[in-house]
Every structure is written in structure tokens, then in C-alpha cells.
Amino acid sequence: MDSAISDPHNGSAEAGGPTNGTTRPPSTPEGIALAYGSLLLMALLPIFFGALRSVRCARGKNASDMPETITSRDAARFPIIASCTLLGLYLFFKVYFPNKSYTGSVLKTWKTQKSKKGKTAVIQNPTTRDSHSFPSEIFSQEYINLLLSMYFFVLGILALSHTISPFMNKFFPASFPNRQYQLLFTQGSGENKEEIVNYEFDTKDLVCLGLSSIVGVWYLLRKHWIANNLFGLAFSLNGVELLHLNNVSTGCILLGGLFIYDVFWVFGTNVMVTVAKSFEAPIKLVFPQDLLEKGLEADNFAMLGLGDIVIPGIFIALLLRFDISLKKNTHTYFYTSFAAYIFGLGLTIFIMHIFKHAQPALLYLVPTCIGFPVLVALAKGEVTEMFSYESSAEILPHTPRLTHFPTVSGSPASLADSMQQKLAGPRRRRPQNPSAIYEESNPKDPAAVTESKEGTEASASKGLEKKEK
């Protein structure tokens, strides 16, 4: 997962630039400010709306809408898995593309010559191509990126359709014919039958899927940066909405581990930046710095990895659900962490612009997103409540949660009665003292107590009279 924010050096040749030694013209201050501001805005949108939708997702009634909960063990293993994946991708490009110039400028030269001459492996620069550095046709970078493009084409359409569905529902008229559908895949039969896919959708979802497919075809054919950003925003929003941390401690473990991961792979090596620039996949948000000069065909991009959005975003969404659990009608921790994210990302952009080097954004985001809410909790005396909050306890909060299922044989009515008795819980035992029973039945009516005493004395006198007779 790419988790660095970077900016091509102004006035220097980039990988993928021209090979004649010319340099890009330096970006204007207005263009740089527009690019940075747009990246900041695009990062805030999926966090804000994804956090709001995560609350509704946690309260969903359908099992298919239940979020994926990240436990402490998952959080501890995630940086290791991410490091292995990132290193594997880097080694793949180094093994099959060991010459750095090939992966950058020479690849673009080969593509240009291919379009003019119609040949598949013509590179006329002898200093950057030899029999050891040129890979086979099967494993060429072009085909690898094509395979990744097809993969993200499918995922992007589904993610974008799920993202725009709530907004599109407002534009459909009431008379729109909306039919319900269900896609069900099962495995096995009888008692061993298991559901693999159980997806419910309607006609409105199909319309959203069609609109998302148009964006997908645009991305697949042109690789335009706007289509890339649409898919990237959809991935980020779905990640914040559907990935839930079970508690604040788990969030601290995850952010702390990825803090080390991000700093090491950006400052210690060039692995992350190399993989980010080699992949033609919507794993990052990009915005051109020369948009004012070249318009939509601009190609001098600043980029922000999706990891810098999703990882802090799921922590901010957790704090929003914690705010709601306090039932104080305030979102103090959510707004505090959201402001901390703005401050941390702004600090990242400032440092990157000053030193002209790619920065690990989590280096600045993790201390701010954790530190600011903890300081607020210390000031309000709610540190214990914050770290004892369990997000998983709020799944289906409006319905009782069954810890076990009753074993009842008989009719469905008897099963329902048994479940009601189980949910009702044990009844309070009534006191055994007769006087206490009497007082409990009518504790605030002294006249009734007096009458009962007189009745007891009368019955006792009648009993004595009978004995005397």
C-alpha cells in the first residue's frame, strides 16, 4: 500500500520524461498551491463522509452490510504483511526491470517507437538496453500494468457504484420502477450448505453500476488522472466506511506500526516511491501542478497515497462512533481528530515543499491524530471511557443481542415463546417475609394496613369464641 506523499522536483527530469536531456519547466506558485489544496480537499472528503456512513453501517440490519472488524492481532500483523507485499512488488520490478532508466525513460521511448513503426521490441538506445536487462514479452511492464488495470477496473466499478448509490437515490423520481434482486452463491447441500455470496440490489443499483462502468472504461482506455482519482476516492470512502477498529487501543497499535513502516520505506529506502511511480493503478490520488498551463492534459503530478487517507480515516471514524456512544449530542473527539488530520497533512505538504523530497505522511499524521484526542480526553477526564469503548458492542444497538440460541423442539410458536423468555432474563425473586409481602403490595396506603390489622383481630376473636362454645 502506497502511503507517501510526493512531488516531482521542479526543473528536473522525471522517470517517464523525455530522453533528450530536456527538463520540465518549473511549476508556477499558483499551480503548486492548487495541486496541494486539491490533494488536501480530496483527502478530507472520503474521511468525513466515510465516517458518517460507518455509523449507519454499524447499525445495519442486513448481515451483508456488517463491517469488517480489525482486531489487535490483525493490527499487529498488518505492517508486516504490507512490508512483505511492498518489497515483493519492488523486487519484481527490479528482477525484470533491473535498469532504472528502462523502467522510466526508455519504456516511454519504446512505446513511442512502437506506435510509429508498429514493432514490439525496438529500442534504439544501446546504452540503456542489453540482453540481461530487457525482459521477455510475457513479463513486460506493459502487460503487468494491463493485468492490474483489469483488476482495478472491476474493483473500481463496484466501489464507485457503492459510493454514489446513496447520492443517486435522491435523484430518482418516486414513480421510478424499482425492482429487487438477489445474487446468491452457495456451497454444499443440506445441512452443510454455506453461503459464499449473498448480495441484494435493486434497479437503482444497476443504474449506478452502469454509470460507474462508463468511468471504468474511461480509466481503462485513457488512464486519465480524473478517472484515477474517482476510483481512488471510492476506494478510500469504502475503506473508511467498511473497515472498523474494535477499540482505541487497536487503533493505536495499527497507527503505531504503520508509522514505523512508512518512515522506514520512505526515508530508509526508495522502495515506496519506486513502486508508486511504477504502478499504473488507482492506489494514489494525483493532481497536476501544471494544470493552469496545460489544462486537463497536464502531466506534472503531485500524489498522495491512499494509505494516508484510509488508515487515519478508520481511526477518526472510530472516534465518531465513540462520541455517539457518550450520548452527549456532541462530536468533540471527531472534530478534534479531523482538525488534527488537516494539521498533520498540511504540515506534511509544507515539509515536502521545503525539502523537495517525498515525505511519509504518517510520520506527521499519527502523532497528531492520536495525540490531540488523547489530550482532549485528559482535559475532560474521559481517558478511561475512551480506551474501554468497544465498537463491536454497538452492532445492531436497537435489537437485543443473543449470546446463545435456545434449543427448543416443537412448533415455531413454542420456539418464539422460549426466545422471549430467554431475552426477558430471570425475574426478580419476591421476598419471603409475609409482612414484607403485605407491605410491598400496598406500601403507601395506611388505611389498608389498619383495615387488615382489624380484620386479623376480628378473625382471631371469632376463633376464640368458637373454642369456648
Secondary structure, DSSP 8 states (H G I E B T S, - for coil): ----EE---TTS--TTS-SSS-------HHHHHHHHHHHHHHHHHHHHHHHHHHHHHHT-SSGGG--EEE-HHHHHHHHHHHHHHHHHHHHHHHHH---HHIIIIIHHHHHHHHHHH--SS----TTS--TTTS--STT-HHHHHHHHHHHHHHHHHHHHHHHHHHHHTTTS-TT----EEEEEEEESSGGG-EEEEEEEEEHHHHHHHHHHHHHHHHHHHH--HHHHHHHHHHHHHHHHHHEEESSHHHHHHHHHHHHHHHHIIIII-SHHHHHHHH--SSSEEEEETTHHHHGGG---EEEEETHHHHHHHHHHHHHHHHHHHHTSS--HHHHHHHHHHHHHHHHHHHHHHHHTS-B-THHHHHHHHHHHHHHHHHHHT-HHHHHH--GGGGSSTTS---SS-----S-HHHHHHHHHHHHH---------HHHHHHHHSTT-HHHHHHHHHHHHHHHHHHHHHHH-
